[in-house]
Structures are given as C-alpha cells and as structure tokens.
Amino acid sequence: MELIPKAQKGDARVGWITYFAHRRGTVPPLPAPVRIEPVGSLGTLITLTPERFTASNPEHIALGLRVRELLDRAGLLRPPPS
C-alpha cells in the first residue's frame, strides 16, 4: 500500500526537501512547519519539516499530502512549459 500517490510521468515529486526553479511558477504560502527559502535568483527550496521526514509518522504524511495538494493547485507539479 502506498501512503502518498505517485506523481504522473513528467510531474514534479514532493519530498522532505524539494526544489522548484522559478520558471515553474511561484510557490504559494504553505502551512507550518514548512520552510520556504529562496535559492538566489534561481528558485525556491521547500523543507517540509525541520526533523527528518518519516513515512511512519502520520503527521508527516498528512503534511506531505497537504503541501502536494497546494503545490498542485498552484500548477507547480505539472511539467514546465516548453
């Protein structure tokens, strides 16, 4: 049984730490304890939790699903424009 659905081919994946180049779009506000940090003028680094993310922690799974939903709504998980 999979706890988090797999991304479709070409879609971005969300993990404990995820990077998005600016060309993919703007990262929306995300719930605490998620950290959003700029990477110079190149993109954005998202860290889901300050502690190590584990699939055995239901709070981590719920947070990962919520963040994935918000990023998908913002259009960041689809393949980048050509």
Buried (B, 14 or more C-beta within 10 A) or exposed (E): EEEBEEBEEEEBEBEBEBBBEBEBBEBEEBEEEBEEEEEEEEBBBBBBBEEEBEEEBEEBBEBBBBBBEBBBEBEBBBEEEE
